[in-house]
Amino acid sequence: MGPSVSVALCTYNGAAFLEEQLRSILDQSLRPTEIVVSDDGSTDGSADLALRVFGAWQGQHPEAVVRLRVLRNEAPLGVTANFEQALSACTGDLIALSDQDDVWHPDRLDRVVSAFQGRPSLQLLHTDARLVGADGLPLGANLLDTLGVSAEDRRAVRSGRGIDALLRRNVVTGATMVVRRELVGRARPFPASWVHDEWLAMVAAASGEMDLLDEALVDYRQHAGNQIGASSLDASGRLGRLTASRRARNARLLARAVDLRERAGAFVPAPTAETLRRIDAKLAHERMRSGLPAARAGRVRPVLRALRAGDYARFGLGLQDVLRDLVQPV
């Protein structure tokens, strides 16, 4: 008998696309045993719609054994806290994260659960996704390519060096992620400075094993109401980053590095000494970046020193971050 599978589905005013997503989950070739819907204070009836869709589907499939739980937040918790609540309520051995507006390919759970079987050390598996528009039609691109996830980062994750990729930048999107339930317990409480998917990936990579199944198993819908969508790293996007103020971003990166270092010592299993050294070095790098002076001329020496030491390649986007630190206004 295989592992039981829960789905953590978070909603917030998602009625426009929720029925299609919920049915794609219920119609999987390998059905989940449980779906936990955590509604974050919707005003469009999302939670009631989930109950109606499930009831209609159950009437059509009386033999199916799938449980539905609906949690309702009177006041919104926000994306990360809402996912933490949904994940914590799940009881399955494996938990698949779900956005409210995507569509799962029919074999998503079958493909991913098969990858977990026989690998007890695997804590998190993520995949690629196909980008589609509000109408569900393909946009001609996949998620990992659009996010600029390099071949080097993909190789790092697949070869057990996910921590190397994640200390440079996040490469994991929650809508493509399946985790073991014990990982959620180890990762809680989720730090406010981290998004839920980034934090789960970091804990998995630092204290266990994560992997990438480099296939598009989800249609990742892009539309005007996305809470978190795919941010393109094309030329215009990079130019916009160079002209944006650096203060808020660098403060956020430093806060994340501080929270990671404070929590890493208590991860179970404990990170290796080398992993802790890399986390310490990441924190030192972000402290340097956050402390760069407002005057651009004063940034040149510390930035070049870090570049020569390889810190921008190990802990960021390389020359792109060098340019940011040299030219971005405060």
Residue pairs with C-beta under 8 A, 6 or more apart in sequence:
2 30
2 113
2 117
3 92
3 93
3 94
3 113
3 116
3 117
4 33
4 34
4 91
4 92
4 93
4 94
5 30
5 32
5 33
5 34
5 92
5 93
5 94
5 95
5 96
5 109
5 113
6 32
6 33
6 34
6 35
6 36
6 90
6 91
6 92
6 94
6 95
6 96
6 181
7 25
7 32
7 34
7 35
7 36
7 90
7 95
7 96
7 97
7 98
8 36
8 38
8 83
8 86
8 87
8 89
8 90
8 95
8 96
8 97
8 98
9 21
9 22
9 25
9 35
9 36
9 37
9 38
9 50
9 86
9 98
9 99
9 100
10 37
10 38
10 39
10 40
10 79
10 82
10 83
10 86
10 98
10 99
10 100
11 18
11 37
11 38
11 39
11 40
11 42
11 46
11 47
11 50
11 100
12 39
12 40
12 41
12 42
12 46
12 76
12 79
12 82
12 100
12 227
13 42
13 43
13 44
13 46
13 225
14 42
14 44
14 46
14 100
14 101
14 225
15 42
15 44
15 45
15 46
15 49
16 101
16 225
17 100
17 101
17 102
17 221
17 223
18 46
18 49
18 50
18 53
18 100
18 101
19 49
19 53
20 103
20 136
21 98
21 99
21 100
21 101
21 102
21 103
21 104
22 35
22 50
22 53
22 54
22 57
23 53
23 57
24 102
24 103
24 104
24 105
24 106
25 32
25 35
25 98
25 104
26 35
26 54
26 57
26 61
26 64
26 66
27 106
28 104
28 106
28 107
28 108
28 109
28 110
29 106
29 107
29 109
29 110
30 107
30 109
30 110
30 113
31 64
31 66
31 109
32 66
32 92
32 96
32 109
33 65
33 66
33 67
33 92
34 66
34 67
34 68
34 69
34 90
34 91
34 92
35 54
35 66
35 67
35 68
35 69
36 69
36 71
36 86
36 89
36 90
37 47
37 50
37 68
37 69
37 70
37 71
37 86
38 71
38 73
38 82
38 83
38 85
38 86
38 89
39 46
39 47
39 50
39 70
39 71
39 72
39 73
40 73
40 76
40 77
40 78
40 79
40 82
41 72
41 73
41 74
41 75
41 76
46 100
47 70
47 72
50 68
50 70
51 68
51 70
54 68
58 64
58 66
69 89
71 85
71 86
71 89
73 82
73 85
76 82
77 85
79 195
79 196
79 227
79 228
80 190
80 192
80 194
80 195
80 196
80 199
81 190
83 97
83 174
83 196
83 197
84 188
84 189
84 190
84 196
87 95
87 97
87 179
87 184
87 196
88 184
88 188
90 181
90 184
91 181
92 181
93 180
93 181
94 112
94 113
94 116
94 178
94 179
94 180
94 181
95 178
95 179
95 180
95 181
95 184
96 108
96 109
96 112
96 177
96 178
97 174
97 175
97 177
97 178
97 179
97 197
98 104
98 175
99 174
99 175
99 220
99 221
101 221
101 223
101 225
101 226
102 129
102 175
102 218
102 219
102 220
102 221
103 132
103 136
103 218
103 219
103 221
104 217
104 218
104 219
105 216
105 217
105 218
105 219
107 217
108 127
108 217
108 218
109 178
111 127
111 213
111 215
111 217
112 125
112 127
112 178
112 213
112 217
113 178
115 122
115 125
115 211
115 213
116 122
116 125
116 178
116 180
119 209
121 208
121 209
122 180
122 208
122 209
122 210
122 211
123 179
123 180
123 182
123 183
123 204
123 207
123 208
123 209
123 210
124 172
124 177
124 178
124 179
124 180
124 183
124 200
124 201
124 204
124 205
124 208
124 209
124 210
124 211
125 177
125 178
125 179
125 210
125 211
125 212
125 213
126 172
126 173
126 176
126 177
126 178
126 201
126 210
126 212
126 213
127 176
127 212
127 213
127 214
127 215
127 216
127 217
127 218
128 142
128 143
128 144
128 176
128 214
128 215
128 216
128 217
129 142
129 143
129 144
129 173
129 175
129 176
129 216
129 217
129 218
129 219
129 220
130 138
130 142
130 143
130 216
130 218
130 219
130 220
131 138
131 139
131 140
131 141
131 142
131 143
131 146
131 220
131 222
131 230
132 138
132 139
132 219
132 220
132 221
132 222
133 139
133 221
133 222
133 223
134 221
134 222
134 223
134 224
136 219
136 221
138 219
139 222
142 216
143 173
143 176
143 216
143 220
143 230
144 154
144 171
144 214
146 230
146 232
146 233
147 171
147 173
147 230
147 231
147 233
148 233
149 171
152 165
153 165
153 168
153 169
153 171
154 171
154 212
154 214
156 162
156 164
156 165
157 165
157 171
157 210
157 211
157 212
158 211
158 212
158 214
160 209
162 201
162 204
162 205
162 209
162 210
162 211
163 202
163 205
163 206
163 275
163 278
164 278
164 314
165 171
165 205
166 172
166 198
166 201
166 202
166 205
167 278
167 279
167 282
167 314
167 315
168 313
168 314
168 315
168 316
168 317
169 316
169 317
170 195
170 197
170 198
170 201
171 201
171 212
172 197
172 198
172 200
172 201
172 210
173 197
173 220
173 230
174 195
174 196
174 197
174 200
175 218
175 220
176 217
176 218
176 220
177 197
177 200
177 201
179 200
179 204
183 200
183 203
183 204
183 208
184 200
186 203
186 207
186 267
186 268
187 199
187 200
187 203
190 196
190 199
191 199
191 256
191 259
191 263
193 252
193 255
193 256
193 258
193 259
194 202
194 256
194 259
195 228
201 210
202 260
203 267
204 210
206 264
206 267
206 271
206 275
206 279
207 267
207 268
207 269
207 270
207 271
208 269
220 230
222 229
222 230
231 237
238 320
241 320
241 324
241 328
242 323
242 324
242 327
242 328
243 328
243 329
244 328
245 328
245 329
245 330
246 324
246 325
246 328
246 329
246 330
247 330
250 286
250 289
250 290
250 292
251 290
253 286
253 289
253 290
254 286
254 287
254 289
254 290
256 286
257 279
257 282
257 283
257 285
257 286
257 287
258 283
260 279
260 282
260 283
261 279
261 280
261 283
264 271
264 275
264 276
264 279
265 276
271 279
278 314
281 311
281 314
281 315
282 314
282 315
285 306
285 311
285 314
285 315
285 316
286 315
288 302
288 306
288 311
289 321
289 325
292 298
292 299
292 302
292 303
292 325
293 299
294 330
296 326
296 327
299 325
299 326
300 326
303 322
303 325
303 326
306 312
307 322
312 318
312 319
312 321
312 322
